[in-house]
Amino acid sequence: MDEPSARPRRRADAERSIARIVSAARTLLSSDPNARTDDIAKAAGVGRMTLYGHFGTRAELVEAAFTDALRAGDETLSAIDLTGNAREAMTRLLASSWQVVAESAALLAAAEEVLPAGRIRELHAKPVQRMTELIRRGQDQGVFRTDLPTVWLVNVVHHVLHGAATEIRAGRLNPDDAAEVVTKTVQSMLMV
C-alpha cells in the first residue's frame, strides 16, 4: 500500500526537477549560448545523472528551454491589443516583441547550434502567425504595402527584431533606443 503513494511523490519530484532544469537552462543559455550542461545541472541543484535522466541530449535540453521561452513570450504577446488600426497595433506589438526577442536571442543561438532549422521554424509558428495576420490586416486596411509577399515582410520583421538584439549584445545599440529604432525601421519598411 505504500508503493502507490510513493509513485506520485517521485513523479512530482521529477516534475519539479524538470522545471528547475529548464529554468536553469533558460537562464544560463540566455546569457551564454555555449553554457555547459554541467553548469546547468549545478544551477538547477541536480546532478548530471538526473539532468540526463530527463534530457538525453543537449539538444533535448536546449529545445525544452527554448520552447519554454517561446511559451512565456507568447503569453506576453497574446496580451497585446492588436485591434483597430494595423499600423498602431504593429507599434504595440513591436514594443513588446523586440523585448521578448532580446531576452531570448542567446537562447535562439543555442537552439540554432543543435536543432534543425525546420524545427526552429515549427517552434516559432505562433509568433509568425500573429505577425502574418497583422500584416495581412494592414494590407487589407491599405496601410501596409502589398507589392511584396507577406511571408517576405514577416521574415524581414523577424530579422529586424533579431538584428536589434544582436546589436544590443554587441554594444552598438543602446537598449533604451531599441524599441524606437525597431518600430521606425519596420514601419518604414511596411508603409505604403
N, C-alpha and C positions, 0 to 999 in steps of 0.2 A: 504494500500500500504506500510505502514511502517513495517508490520509484516514480509513479505518475506525478507527484508534486515536485520531484527533483527535475524532471524533464522541462516543465515550463520555466523553472528558475534558470536552468542552463540556457534555455532559449532566450530569455530576457537578458541574461548576462551577455550572450553572444550578440544580441541586437545592440546593447549598449557599447560593446567593444567595437562593433562595426561602425556605429555612429561616431565614436571617438576617433577611430582610424580615419574615416572620411573627413571629419572636421580638421584633424591634424594635417591630412594630405592637402586639403584646400588651402589651409593657412600657409604651409611651407612651400607648396608649389606655386602659390600666388606671389610669393616673394622671390622664389628661385625655382625655375622650371626643371633644374637639374638636382633638386633636393634628393638626398639618398633615402632609400626605403628604410634603412636603419634609423635615420633621424626622424622619419615619420612615425615609426613604431615607438621610439623613445618619447616623442612629443605626445603620442596617444596614450602613453602609460601601459603599453603592451609589449610583449616580446616579439621577436621576429617570427617565431613559430605561430603565434596567434595571428599576426598580420597575414602571413602566407596561408594560414588555415582558412581565412576568409577571402583573400585575394591571391589567387595562384600565381599571378604575374604582375609586374609593374604596370603593364598596360591595363589590366583589370582595375587596379587601384586608381590609376590616373583617370580612367573613364568614369569610375564611381565619383571621384572628386569633381570632375568636370560636369558630370550630369547633375550633381548636387548644386553646383554654382549656377548652372543654367536654370534649374528649378527655382532657386532663390531669385535670380534675375527676372524670371518670368512672373513671379509673384509681384515684384516691384513694378514691372512694366504693365501688367494686367490692371493695375490700379489707376493707370493714367487715363484721363478722359480724352478719348480720341474722336469725340463727336464734333459736329459743327464744321467750320471752315478747315479744310485739309491742311492748308499752309500753317495755320495756328496750331492744329493738332500735331503736325510734324515738329514744330518748335518744342512743344511739350514733350513729345516722345524722345527727341534728340537730347534734351536736357537730362533726362534720366538714362537713356540708352548709353550715352558716351561714358557715364559714370560706371554703369554696370560693366561695360567693355573694359574700361580702365582697370577696374578691380580684378578682372579675370584674364587680362592679357597674358600674363606669365603662365597662368594655368592653361590657356589655349596653346601656348608654345610647347608646354609639356605634352599636351594631348597630340599636337601635330607630330611630335617625335615618335609616338608609339601607336597611334591609331590611324587607320586608313582614312584618306580624305573623304571617302564616301560616308564613313561612319560619323565624322565630324559634321558633315552636311546634314545627316539624319538628325543628329542631336540638336542642330540649330533650326529645325523645322518650324517651331512655334514663333521665334523672333522673325524669321524670314516671312512667314505667312502674315504676321501682324504688319510688317513693313510693306509687303506686297499689296495687301488690302488698302492700306492708307494711300499708297502712291496711286493705285487704280482709282480710288475715290477722288483724289486730287486731279487726276486726268479727266474724270467724268465732270468735275466741277469747273474744268477749264483753267485751273491754277498751276498744274504741273504739265510739263512737256509730254507730248505724245509721239515725237519723232524718233524716239529711241525705245528699244524693247524694255518693258517693265522689269524683266529679270536682270537686265544690264543695270538699270537705275538702282535696283535693290542691292546688287553686288557692289556698285560704286559707293553707296551709302555705308555699307558694312566696311569697305576698305578705308573710307574716311574715318570712321569710328576707331578701327584698329590702328590706323596710322596716327591718330591723335594720342592713343595710349602709348604707342611706341615712342613718339616724340617726347612725351612727358617722362617716360622712363629714362630716355637719353639726355634729359635736361634741356632740350631745345624748345619746349613749350611749357609755359607756366600753367600749372593746373587750374589756377584761378581764371585763366583766359580760355581754357579749353572748350567750355560749353558754347561760348560766343563764337569762337573760331569754327567749331564743328557745325554749328547752326548756320552761320553765314555761308560756309563752303557748300553745304548740302542744299540750302535754299537756292543759292545762285545756280547750282547745277540742275535743280529740278524746275526752276521757274520757266514759264512760257516765254 
